[in-house]
Amino acid sequence: MQMNKYIFILIFLMNYSSVFGQNKEKNAIFQIMSEQEKAWNNGNLEKFMDGYWKNDSLQFIGKNGITYGWKNTLQNYQKNYATPEARGKLTFSILHFQFINKKNAFMIGKWTIQRQDNSILQGHFTLVWRKIDKFWKIIADHSS
């Protein structure tokens, strides 16, 4: 009977540790999304891109097809959102989040840009996150 009690406690602690670890990692990813909003709204597109994998294999899929690479993705943002009027105020809403495994996660959300003229742009995104060198990075973004 005593042995069963210790096994139960061990299993509980292992599960608690796993859930706690996942919550910590999830919070880290959500913090990156918050930092991206702030950077965008401050007009700092390079800082916004800190959430993305700085690699030529980054994939961004939008209405014009697929763009490969961090630099090319940044250049597209700079071209399409060059002015404060074009950038507006960005907000993200996370609709679904799950870990695929310890180093990969999947997110679905909604983006909204409120412009100064009160026009609103909005759409949805799917992000694939990967933990690379201890940091979570977006490795694929499909936004529409």
C-alpha positions in Angstrom: 0.0 0.0 0.0 2.8 2.4 0.9 4.6 1.7 -2.4 1.4 2.6 -4.3 1.3 5.9 -2.5 4.8 6.8 -3.6 4.1 5.7 -7.2 1.0 7.9 -7.2 3.0 10.9 -5.9 5.8 10.3 -8.4 3.3 10.2 -11.3 1.6 13.3 -10.0 4.8 15.2 -9.8 5.9 14.1 -13.3 2.6 15.3 -14.8 2.7 18.5 -12.8 6.2 19.2 -14.0 5.2 18.5 -17.6 2.1 20.8 -17.5 4.1 23.5 -15.7 6.8 23.3 -18.3 4.3 23.6 -21.2 2.7 26.6 -19.6 6.0 28.3 -19.3 6.8 27.6 -22.9 3.3 28.7 -24.0 3.7 31.9 -22.0 7.0 32.6 -23.8 5.4 32.2 -27.2 2.4 34.4 -26.2 4.9 37.0 -24.9 6.6 37.1 -28.3 3.2 37.8 -29.9 2.7 40.7 -27.5 6.1 42.1 -28.3 5.3 41.8 -32.0 2.1 43.9 -31.5 4.1 46.5 -29.6 6.9 46.7 -32.2 4.4 47.0 -35.1 2.4 49.7 -33.3 5.6 51.6 -32.7 6.6 51.4 -36.4 9.5 49.1 -35.8 9.1 46.3 -38.4 12.6 44.9 -37.8 11.7 44.4 -34.1 8.4 42.9 -35.2 10.4 40.4 -37.2 12.3 39.2 -34.1 9.6 36.6 -33.6 10.5 35.0 -36.9 13.3 32.6 -37.7 16.1 34.6 -39.2 16.8 32.1 -41.9 16.4 31.8 -45.7 14.1 28.8 -45.0 11.5 30.9 -43.2 8.2 30.5 -45.1 5.6 33.2 -45.3 2.4 32.4 -47.3 0.1 35.2 -48.2 -2.3 36.3 -50.9 0.5 36.6 -53.4 1.9 33.1 -52.7 5.0 32.0 -50.8 7.9 34.1 -49.7 11.1 32.4 -48.6 13.5 34.0 -46.1 13.5 36.4 -43.2 15.0 39.3 -45.3 12.4 38.9 -48.1 9.6 38.8 -45.6 10.8 41.9 -43.9 11.1 43.7 -47.2 7.5 42.8 -48.0 6.3 44.2 -44.7 8.4 47.4 -45.3 6.9 47.8 -48.8 3.3 47.1 -47.9 3.2 48.9 -44.5 5.7 51.7 -45.0 3.7 54.5 -43.3 1.9 54.8 -40.0 -1.3 55.2 -41.9 -0.7 51.9 -43.7 0.4 50.0 -40.6 -2.4 51.2 -38.4 -2.8 49.5 -35.0 -2.2 45.7 -35.0 -3.9 43.3 -32.6 -3.7 39.6 -32.4 -6.4 37.2 -31.1 -5.2 33.6 -30.5 -8.0 31.1 -31.4 -6.1 27.8 -31.0 -2.7 26.8 -29.6 -1.2 23.4 -29.2 2.2 21.8 -28.8 3.1 19.3 -31.4 6.1 18.1 -29.3 8.7 19.7 -27.0 10.2 21.8 -29.8 7.3 22.6 -32.1 4.0 24.3 -31.7 1.0 25.2 -33.8 -1.1 28.4 -33.5 -4.2 29.7 -35.3 -5.3 33.3 -34.7 -6.9 36.4 -36.1 -5.1 39.7 -36.9 -6.8 43.0 -37.1 -5.3 46.4 -38.3 -7.3 49.5 -37.3 -6.2 52.4 -39.5 -6.4 56.1 -38.6 -9.2 56.6 -41.1 -11.2 54.0 -39.1 -10.9 51.4 -41.8 -10.3 47.9 -40.6 -8.2 45.1 -42.2 -8.5 41.7 -40.7 -7.7 38.1 -41.5 -6.5 34.9 -40.0 -3.1 33.3 -39.6 -1.6 29.9 -38.9 1.9 29.8 -37.4 4.3 27.0 -36.9 6.7 27.6 -34.1 10.0 25.9 -33.4 12.3 26.2 -30.4 15.7 27.0 -31.9 18.8 27.5 -29.7 16.5 28.0 -26.6 14.3 30.6 -28.3 10.8 30.1 -29.9 10.7 31.3 -33.5 8.0 31.3 -36.2 9.3 29.1 -39.0 6.1 29.2 -41.2 3.4 31.8 -41.3 0.2 31.5 -43.5 -1.7 34.8 -43.2 -4.7 35.8 -45.2 
